[in-house]
Amino acid sequence: MKGFLDLARHGGLLFDGAMGSLLYERGVFLTNSFEAVNLTQPELVRQIHQEYLQAGARVLTTNTFGANRVRLEKHGLADKVQAINEAGVKLALEVSGGGAFVAGSIGPTGLTLEELVGAQGARAEDALAEQIELLDQAGADVICLETFYHLAELELAVRLARARTPKPIVALYTFQQDGLALGGLSPEQVGRRLIEAGADVIGANCGGGPDLLFRVTTPMVPLGLPVIAQANAGRPEVIEGRVIYVANPEYFGVFARRLLKAGVKVIGGCCGTGPEHIRRMAGAARMFAADSDGAPQPRIADGGLMGATSVGLEIPLAERSDLGARLSRGDFVTSVELNPPVGFDLRKRVDAAIALRDIGVTTINIADGPRASLRMTNLAMAVEVARETGLSPLLHVCCRDRNFLGLQAHLLGAHVLGLRNLVVITGDPPKMGDYPNATAVYDVDSIGLLNIITGYNSGVDPAGKAMPEKTRFVKLTGAEPAALNYDRELRRLEMKRDAGADAVMTQPVYDPRVAERFLDDVRGLGLPILLGVVPLASHRNALFIDKNIPGMRVPGYVLERMAQADEKGRGQEEGIQIARESLLAFRDRIQGAYIMPPFDRHAAAMRVLEGFVTAP
């Protein structure tokens, strides 16, 4: 199962959700053995597996969590151990059809820590060893040891599995609400012990909702093995006599992206989660996945387009657009973000673009549904700005809202309309915007889209067919100098460079130390850097950015400066000064400035750029 571990190491591998919760919801009483349903109602188990597969799960977990001999004896089913485990694997394999991995689920024996010694301990060891062998021989691709509260029992299970199968071993511990293991061990200590025992993937499940699982799994990331997180749908509540989990699927989609950006590689759901939770997580998983789901398979493979053949080199950067020529010459370029209005009237935006052009700003960049909000297509605004100003706008292209075909149609249409400059981004999830229930597509991420556009520029489409002519796109991409998972951000930026990015536009940086580290680390990439700047409008605005916008961090001393300035009625002035200081500090190390004025106040951008632009 090299494939499973490769995908786990790369990131974005999605497990399914709960089995027991759904069996309970569909009429199997808590007093019954959920695992016996493999024999008594196999169609019910098969249907749940099918729903998870359709929701986007790449790993189906067998309905064998409590199918060890010790637990089954309590239901008078000790003689059915082999039949139940074999049926559990068979059902999952039938549904997967080779399109998903099958993880053989093994839970604890249910014995207390005091019972896990002497004769009882030997009995527990025999039961775990027996189940591992049964699941392995039945054809499970992975051994998944989950929901263990006693670390010693989980370590024992890992060692037993390691001695009995070469297949990957996933070890999931269940932490207490305080984020510690029984006995007070930290997540890092638990992770190290699981690695020493022989696990291939480490992490946590159950015990609590997304917030707890984030707290206990992210500290394991630096230990070096792939980390898995499977949260409950919140904490259970008893409503009208039924056990209900209250965290909604939309929140799980946001939670999944947060985990993956923090370096957790494998995600899924636990108690109370269902196919809809997994469906919401699938969009985030696709963004990070090492492989693609379904046709038409245009995804990235080894840094290139699958099936594409080289038709020729790209047209030189200097010949693609005015911006391309400036970047090629090493000119200092300036871009100010003006976004489409909420309504239909573009007059204020066009007038702002004219004023910016007149002071010497190089280009206007226009976001694509920023913060997942509903605006007119930026294509319409870009055409109007170009027509009235003579500028060549920078068009953001977001992977969130269009499928693979729609993205290509959008790009080709932009080229026909004369738009040559693109900012390629993956995009914020719909949960952050006006319509949180909207479907996030993410057929490709920013790296995949850069590869596609580079193919267009070289005269080849994603299917490897020659195009009638080459496109002339200038491709910029984003970067987060303050990313939580900084190493991953650097790796992705290198992949973006390899996919054909011509320049980088950073998220705003308020801490000079963060900017300096980033510029030092990306020097070897050889890409022009446009430093992102948002002139803060007030202390409240600074707090909002620091707490709510991913990839942006406002250090304490800047917050204090803004608070003091607000008291004197000078908040906006101080924000402009802080922005100017950022540009001045790194003027000799960057090739441009990317100004994002808050609340579309283009006059603030003009103030920031005094001395950095020259009127034509």
N, C-alpha and C positions, 0 to 999 in steps of 0.2 A: 504493500500500500504506500509506495513512495509518493503516489499522486496525492493522497490525503495530507501527508506531512508537508509536501511542497505547497499545497494550497493554504494549509494552516500557517506556515511560516510567512507566506506572502501577505495574508490578511484578507478579511472580507468573507471568510467561510461561515455559512449560516446553517446552524442546527435548526431542528423543528422546535415546537413548544411542548406543552404538557400533554400527556396521555391520560393520566388518572382523572384530571379535572374534567376532561371532555367525556370520559366514560361515565363519570358521576352525573354530569349534566344530562346524559342521554339514557339515564335510568338504571345504572349499575349502582347498587347500594354500597355505602361505605363499609358495611360489615362483610361484604363479599370480597373475594380475592379478585382484584382487577386483572391479574395475570392469567387467571383461569379462563377469562373471556377469550383468550387465544383459541381455546378449544370449544367453548360453548357458543360464542357469537363471533366467529372469525370475520364475518363481513363487516361488523361494526369497527373492529380494529383496522381492517383493510381500508375502510372508508376514511378514517381519521388520517391514516398515513397518506392517502390520496389527496386529501385536502391540504395537508402540509406541503406536499410536493408541488401542487398547483399554486400554492402561496409563495413559492420560491425557495423552500428549504433545500439545501444541498446535502444534508445529513439527516436520515430518518433514524430515530432511536427506537429500538425494539420495546415492545410491551412486556418487559421481563424484570423491571426494577425490583420487585419483591419475590422473584422466582428462585430464591435459594432455598435449600432444604429446611433450614431453621424456620423461616417465615411461613413456608407452605405447610409445615406440620401443624401450625395453629389453625389452619383451615381444613385439616384432614386430607391434604393433597400431596403428602410427601412422596407418594408413589407416582406422581405426575410430573416430577421435576424435569425429567428428560423431555417428555412430550410437550410441556408448556414452553420450555426454552427453544426447542427446535421449531415449534409452531410460530413462536414470536419472530425468529429470524426469517423463516420462510415467508411469512406475510409481508414483512418489510422488503425483502428481496423481490417478491412478486410485484409490488407496487413501484419500487425504484426502477426496475427494468434497466439497470445500468446507468440511469440518469442521476443517481444520488448514492452516496455512501450509506452503508447500514452500520450503525453503532449498537453493539450489544450492551444493553443497559444492565448494570449490576448495582444494587443498593446495599446498604449495611444489613447485617443480620438482625438488627433490632435488639441485640443484647446490650446491657449496660457495661460501663467500663469495668466494674467489679466482676462482671460475669465473663469478661473476655480473658480469663486466666484459667489455668488448670484444665480439667476435663471439658468444661464449657468452651474454653478458648480453643482447644483442639477441635471441638465440634464445629465452631465457627470457621476455623481455618479450612477444615475439610469441605464445608458447605460452599465457601467462596471459591476454593480451588475447583470443585466439581462444576460450579456454574460457569466459571471462566472456560473450562475445557469444553463444556457443552456448546456455548455460544461460538467459540472458535471453530469447533468441528462442524457446526451447522452452517458456517459461511459468513459470519459477521466480519465486516471489513475492519472494524475498530472495536476495542474494548473500552467502554465508558463506565468508569466508577464514579457514582454520583450521590450527592446528598449524604455524605458521611459527616457525622458530628464528632466522632472520636477520631482524632488524627492517627492514633496508633492503629486503629482498624483499617483506615484508608492506606496507611503505609504498608500494612500487611498485605492488603489486596493488591497494591501495585507490585510488590515483590513477587507475590504468587503469579500474577499475570506475566510479569517479565520472565519468569522461569518457564512459562508454559506456552508462550506464543511470541512470534516475532512481529506481530501486528502492533500498530500504534496503540498506546495506552493513554487515555484521557483521565485525569484525576481531578475531581471537583469536590472541594471541601465546603461545608456550610458553616458560615460564621454567625456569631451572636450579633444582636442589634448594636452593640458598642463597637463593632468592627474588629473584634478580637476572637481568637479561637478559645475553646474551653481550656482553662489553665493560663489564659492571658497572653498567648503567643500572638505576635503581629502577623499580618499577611505576608510580609517578606520572610519571616521565619517559617511559616507554613510552606511557602513556595519552595524554599531551600530544601526542606525535609522531603517534599514530594519529588524534587529533582534527584536527591540522593537515593531515594527508594527506586528510581528508575522510570518515572513518568516521562512521556513525550510531550504532552500538553498539560498545563496546570491551570488552575483557576478556581472559581467558586460558582455555586448555584444555590437557589432556594434561600430561605432565611429572611428575605426581605425584598423590597422593591428595587427599582433602578438606582436610586440614590445610594443605598447600601452596597449594591454590587459594584458600582463605580468606585466607591471608597476602598473596597477590599481587593479588587482585581488590578487596578492601575498600579499600586505599589509593587506588584509582581513583575511588571513589564521589564524593568532593568535586569532581571535575573537571566534573561537570554532565551528562554523557551517560549513558544507561542502560548498566549494566555487566553483563556475562555471565560466568558461571563454569561450566565443564564439567570435572569432575575425573575422573581414572581411578579404577578400583576398587582403589585402593592401588597399591603398586609391584608389578610382575610378578615372579612366581617360576616357575622351571622345575621342575615336579613330574612325574616319570615321563615326561620328554621332552616335556611339553606346557606351554605358557605359561599360567599361571593368575594371575588377579587376586583378591586375598583380602579386600578391604573388602566387608562384607556389605550387603545392601539396607537393612536396618533403620538402619544407621549413616547411610546416605545420606538417609533421611528426616529425621533429626535435623540433619544437615549442611545440608540445604536450608533448614530453618527458621532456622538460625543465620545463613546467608548473607542471606536475605531480611530478617531483622530488622536486619542490619548495613547494609542499603541496596542490596545487589546486586539488580537487577531481573529478570534473566533467568537461568535455571538449566537444567542438563541434564547428561548423562553423556558420558564419553569412553571410552577403551580399557578393556575389561573389564566395562563396565556393560551391563546388559540390561534387558528389559521390567520385571523385578521391581524393579530399582533405580529406574526411572522411576515405577513405581506407588507406591513408598514416598515419592517426592518430590512426587507429585501432590497428596497431602493438604495439604502445606505450601504448594504453589503455589496451591491453591484458596483458602486463607486470604487470600492477597495479590492474587488475580487481579482484573483490572478487569472481567472478563466471567464468565459462568457456563457450566458444562458441562451439557448435557442438560436434559431436563424435570425439574421442572415450571417452571423459570425464575422463581422468586420473588425473585431477587437484587436488589441495589441498583442503581438507575440514576439518576444525577443527584440523589442525596440522597433519593430517595423510593422507594416500592414500585412495581415494574413493574405497570402495569395497574390500580393502585388509584385509586379516586376518593374524594374527600373526602366523608364522610358527616356529619361534625360535629367539633366540638372535643372534646378530652379532658375528662373530668371533672376539675375543679380538684384540684391536688395535695393541698390540705388536706383534701379529702373522701375521699381514697382509702384512707388508713390512718392510724394514730397516728403512725407514722414520717413519713408525708407531711405531716401537720399540723405536726409539730415542725420539719421542714425548711422548710416554708412560712413559719412564724413567725420563723425565724432562730435557734431554740434550738440550744444546743450538744448534739449527740447523741453517744452512745457505743455502740459495737458490739464485742462480743467473739466471736471465732471459736471455736466448739466443733464438732468434726467427728464424724461417725458412727464408732462403734467398729469394730474389726476383726470382732468377733463379733456377737451378737444382743442383748446386754443393754444397755439404754439407761439403767439406773438411775443410774449415776454421772454421765452427761451431764445428765440431768434435774435431779439434785441440784445440780450445778454451775450450771445455768441458774437455779435457784431462788435460790442464794446470790448470783448476780450481779444478779438482779432486786431482791433485798432491799437491795442497797447503792445502787440507783438506776440501773443500766445500762439504756439505752434498748431495746436489742434484742440478740438472739443471731443471728450469721450462721453458716450451715452450708454447707460446701463440697460440691461435686459431684464426687466421685472425685478428691480433691486429689492432685497429683503423679501422676496416672494410676494411683492405687492402687485396689484392689478393696475397697469398703465397701458397706454397705446403702445403698439410695437415700436421699438426704437428705430426700426428700419425707416418708418415714415418720418420721424423727426430728423434722422440723419440726412435723408434726401432733401428735406426742406432747409436744414442748416447749410448744407453744401450749396444748394441753389442760391441762397441769399447772401452767403458770406464768402464763397469761393474757397473756404477751408475744406480739407479732406478729413471728415470726422473719424474717430475711433469707435467702432461698433462693438459693444460687448456681445458675445455669443455664449449663451448659457445652456448647459446640457440637461437641465432639469425638466423642461416643458415639452421638448420635441423628441420624437423617436428617431431612430437612425435615418429613416427616409426623410422625415421632416427637417432634420438638421441639414442634410445635403441640399434639399430644395431651398432652404433659407439662405444657405451660403451662395449657391449659384445665382439666386435672385439678387442678392446683394452685389455680386460681381457685375451682373448685367446693368444694375443701377449706378455703377461707377464707384461703389464703396470698396476700398482696397485695404483699409486698416482694421484689424480685428483684435479684440482682447478676448482670449479663450478662457472660460471659467467653467467650473463644474456647477456652481449655483447653490444658493441656500435652499433648505427643504421647505415645502409648502407650509409646514406647521408654523413657520415664523411669520407668515403673511396673512392676507385678507381671507383666503379660502383654505383653511388647514386640512380640509378633507380632499383637496385636489390630489390627483395622482402624480407622484414624482416618477419620471421616466428613467433618466440616467442610463440609457442604452450604452452610452460611452461616457467616460469622464474627460477632463480637460486634456489628459495625455492622449487618449484615443482620438479626440477631435483634432488635436494638433497633427497627429500622424495622417489623418484623412486629408487635412488642408495641405500638408506638405506633399502628399501624393498628387492633389490637384495642381499644385504649383509645378510639379515635375511632369505633369501630363498623363497621370494614371488615376483611375478611380479605385475605390476600396476593393472592387472585385478583380482588380488587376488588368482592366481593359484600358486601352489607350483612349484619351479624350481628344476631341477635335482640336483643342488648343489648350495651352497652359493658362492657369489663373495667375494673378499677380498680387496675391494677398501678402500683407505684412502681418506677422503673427506675434502678438504680445501675450504674455501670460502673467498670472499673479503669483505672489509669494507672501507668506506670513512670517516676518522676522521674529515675532513673539509667539509662534505656535507652541502649544502645549507639548506636542511631540516634535521637538525641533529636529531631531535626527531624521525622522520620517519626512519632514518638510524639505530638508536638504536633498534626500534621496529622490523625492518626487521632482524637485526642481532640476536635478541632473537628468531625470527621465524626460522632462519637458524640453530641455536643451537638445537631447538626443532625438526627440520627436520633431524638432524643427523650429522651436521658439526663436524669434529674432531679438527679443528684448523682454525685460521683466519689469512689472509695475508692482511695487510692494504695497501691502496694507500699511496704514499709518503707523509711525513709530514715534513714541514720545520719550523713550528712554535712550539717551545717546549710547549707553553701554550695549543695549540690544542692537541698535543700528550698526555699531562698530563691529560687534561679533559677526553679524550677518554679512557685512561687506567683506570682512576678512575671509569668511568661509566660502563665499561664492566667487572670489576673485578668479579662481582657476577655471570657472565655467566659460569665461570669455564673452559673457552677455552684457549688453548695456543695461544699467539699472536706473529706473526712474523711481525716486524715493517718494512714497506716499505721505501726504500731509493733509490732516483735517484741522483747520483753525478752530479751536474750541470756542463755543459761543458763550458758555457760562460754566459755573461749577457743577450745576445740575446736568448739563450736557456732557461734561467730562465724566461724571459718575455713571451716567447711562452707557456711554461708550465702554468704559472699563468693565462694567458688570454684564452687559448684554450683547456685545458684538464680538463674535469669535475672532480670534487672531489679533485683537487690539487690547493693549494693556496701557493704562495711564498710571505712571508711578506716583507714589504718595506725595513727593515734593511738588509735582505738577498740580495735583489736586489741591494742595495747600495754597499754591500760588493763585489758582483760579478762585478759591474760596476768599482769599484776602482781596483779590481784585474785585470780586462781586460786591464785597462790602463797601467798596469805594465807587461802585457804579462803573467799573472799568473792565468788566469781564470779557467783553468782545475784543477790546484793545489788547488785553493780556494774551488772549488766545492767538491773535494774529502775531504778536511778538514771539510767542513760543514756537509757532510754526516757522517763522523766519529764522529763528535761532537754529532749528533743526537743519534747514537747508544750508545756512551759512557754515555750520559745523562740518558738513560733508560735501560741500560744493565741489571740491577737487577729486572726490571719489565716486561721484555719480555722473550720469549723462543726462539727467533730466529730473523734472519735478512733476508729480501727479497730485494735483490739488483737488480735494473733495470738500467744497464749501458746505457747511451745514445749512439746512433749510433753504437750499438753492440761492444763497446769498453770494452771487458772483462778485459783488463789490469787495467782499472779504478776500476772495482769491486774488483780485487785482492788487490789494494792499500787500498780501503776502509776497507777490511776485515783483514788487518794486525793486529794481536793480538787477533782476534776473532776466528781464525781457527788454527788448528794444523795439520801439514802434517802427513799423515799416515806412 
